[in-house]
Amino acid sequence: MSCCRFRKRQQPTVPDISVVLPSVLQPLAGGQSILTAPAEGPLTVGKLLETVTGDYPVLARRLRDETGALRRYVNIYVNGDEVRRLQGLETEVAAGQEVLVIQSVAGG
């Protein structure tokens, strides 16, 4: 007797978007060096920052000022390109990409 089994086809998993934090910012993110966000579709850098800093308001304020703009001393890179040289916070980030946050340090 032959029996047929049907498997439910699983949807392929979409890789998250990773936000890599420098060590100086990690304490503001619960000690995490990488924050991730699900990527159902392309996100802008601005929306990505809102998503990953939602539970970390002090981190959010360290990255962006009261108007929502990136602070002068914060640089964000998508695929090695600084977002200020692209479309700023409107730069799109796709699933599987890595976003690197660099905080400039000044001293004398």
C-alpha positions as a Markdown table, in Angstrom:
| # | Residue | x | y | z |
|---|---|---|---|---|
| 1 | Met | 0.0 | 0.0 | 0.0 |
| 2 | Ser | 1.4 | 3.3 | -1.0 |
| 3 | Cys | 1.1 | 6.3 | 1.2 |
| 4 | Cys | 1.8 | 9.8 | 0.3 |
| 5 | Arg | 3.1 | 12.4 | 2.8 |
| 6 | Phe | 2.9 | 16.0 | 2.1 |
| 7 | Arg | 5.3 | 18.3 | 3.7 |
| 8 | Lys | 4.3 | 21.8 | 4.4 |
| 9 | Arg | 6.8 | 24.0 | 2.6 |
| 10 | Gln | 8.6 | 26.2 | 4.9 |
| 11 | Gln | 9.3 | 29.8 | 4.0 |
| 12 | Pro | 13.0 | 30.6 | 3.7 |
| 13 | Thr | 14.2 | 32.5 | 6.6 |
| 14 | Val | 15.2 | 36.1 | 5.9 |
| 15 | Pro | 18.5 | 37.1 | 7.6 |
| 16 | Asp | 18.3 | 39.9 | 10.1 |
| 17 | Ile | 20.0 | 43.2 | 9.8 |
| 18 | Ser | 22.9 | 43.5 | 12.3 |
| 19 | Val | 23.9 | 46.8 | 13.9 |
| 20 | Val | 27.5 | 46.5 | 15.3 |
| 21 | Leu | 28.2 | 48.8 | 18.2 |
| 22 | Pro | 31.6 | 50.0 | 19.4 |
| 23 | Ser | 32.7 | 49.0 | 22.9 |
| 24 | Val | 32.0 | 52.5 | 24.3 |
| 25 | Leu | 28.3 | 52.2 | 23.4 |
| 26 | Gln | 27.8 | 48.6 | 24.4 |
| 27 | Pro | 26.9 | 49.4 | 28.1 |
| 28 | Leu | 24.0 | 51.5 | 26.8 |
| 29 | Ala | 22.7 | 48.4 | 25.0 |
| 30 | Gly | 22.7 | 46.0 | 27.9 |
| 31 | Gly | 26.3 | 45.0 | 27.1 |
| 32 | Gln | 25.5 | 43.8 | 23.6 |
| 33 | Ser | 28.0 | 44.3 | 20.8 |
| 34 | Ile | 25.4 | 43.5 | 18.1 |
| 35 | Leu | 21.8 | 44.5 | 17.9 |
| 36 | Thr | 19.6 | 42.9 | 15.3 |
| 37 | Ala | 16.4 | 43.8 | 13.5 |
| 38 | Pro | 14.1 | 41.6 | 11.4 |
| 39 | Ala | 14.1 | 42.5 | 7.8 |
| 40 | Glu | 10.8 | 41.7 | 6.1 |
| 41 | Gly | 11.9 | 44.2 | 3.4 |
| 42 | Pro | 14.3 | 47.1 | 3.0 |
| 43 | Leu | 14.5 | 49.5 | 6.0 |
| 44 | Thr | 16.0 | 52.9 | 6.1 |
| 45 | Val | 18.8 | 53.6 | 8.5 |
| 46 | Gly | 16.5 | 55.9 | 10.5 |
| 47 | Lys | 13.9 | 53.2 | 10.9 |
| 48 | Leu | 16.5 | 50.6 | 11.7 |
| 49 | Leu | 17.9 | 52.8 | 14.5 |
| 50 | Glu | 14.4 | 53.3 | 15.9 |
| 51 | Thr | 13.9 | 49.6 | 15.9 |
| 52 | Val | 17.1 | 48.5 | 17.6 |
| 53 | Thr | 17.2 | 51.3 | 20.1 |
| 54 | Gly | 13.6 | 51.0 | 21.2 |
| 55 | Asp | 14.5 | 49.2 | 24.4 |
| 56 | Tyr | 17.6 | 51.4 | 24.9 |
| 57 | Pro | 16.5 | 55.1 | 25.1 |
| 58 | Val | 19.9 | 56.3 | 26.4 |
| 59 | Leu | 21.6 | 54.7 | 23.4 |
| 60 | Ala | 19.0 | 56.3 | 21.1 |
| 61 | Arg | 19.8 | 59.8 | 22.5 |
| 62 | Arg | 23.5 | 59.1 | 22.2 |
| 63 | Leu | 23.1 | 58.4 | 18.5 |
| 64 | Arg | 20.5 | 61.0 | 17.5 |
| 65 | Asp | 19.8 | 64.5 | 18.7 |
| 66 | Glu | 16.4 | 65.9 | 19.7 |
| 67 | Thr | 15.5 | 66.6 | 16.1 |
| 68 | Gly | 16.2 | 63.0 | 15.1 |
| 69 | Ala | 19.4 | 63.8 | 13.2 |
| 70 | Leu | 22.6 | 61.9 | 13.7 |
| 71 | Arg | 24.8 | 63.5 | 16.2 |
| 72 | Arg | 28.0 | 65.0 | 14.7 |
| 73 | Tyr | 30.3 | 62.6 | 16.4 |
| 74 | Val | 28.4 | 59.5 | 15.3 |
| 75 | Asn | 29.2 | 57.8 | 12.0 |
| 76 | Ile | 27.2 | 55.0 | 10.5 |
| 77 | Tyr | 28.4 | 52.8 | 7.7 |
| 78 | Val | 26.3 | 50.5 | 5.4 |
| 79 | Asn | 28.5 | 48.1 | 3.4 |
| 80 | Gly | 31.5 | 50.3 | 4.1 |
| 81 | Asp | 29.9 | 53.5 | 3.0 |
| 82 | Glu | 29.3 | 56.3 | 5.4 |
| 83 | Val | 25.5 | 57.2 | 5.3 |
| 84 | Arg | 26.2 | 60.9 | 5.2 |
| 85 | Arg | 27.7 | 60.4 | 1.8 |
| 86 | Leu | 24.7 | 58.4 | 0.7 |
| 87 | Gln | 21.1 | 59.4 | 1.6 |
| 88 | Gly | 21.7 | 59.9 | 5.3 |
| 89 | Leu | 19.1 | 58.4 | 7.5 |
| 90 | Glu | 17.0 | 57.6 | 4.4 |
| 91 | Thr | 19.7 | 55.2 | 3.2 |
| 92 | Glu | 18.2 | 51.8 | 2.6 |
| 93 | Val | 19.5 | 48.7 | 4.4 |
| 94 | Ala | 18.5 | 45.2 | 3.1 |
| 95 | Ala | 18.3 | 41.8 | 4.8 |
| 96 | Gly | 21.6 | 40.3 | 5.7 |
| 97 | Gln | 23.5 | 43.6 | 5.6 |
| 98 | Glu | 25.6 | 44.9 | 8.5 |
| 99 | Val | 25.5 | 48.4 | 9.8 |
| 100 | Leu | 28.5 | 49.6 | 11.7 |
| 101 | Val | 28.3 | 52.5 | 14.2 |
| 102 | Ile | 31.5 | 54.4 | 15.0 |
| 103 | Gln | 31.6 | 57.1 | 17.6 |
| 104 | Ser | 34.3 | 59.6 | 17.2 |
| 105 | Val | 36.4 | 60.3 | 20.2 |
| 106 | Ala | 38.0 | 63.7 | 20.7 |
| 107 | Gly | 40.7 | 64.5 | 23.2 |
| 108 | Gly | 43.6 | 66.6 | 23.8 |
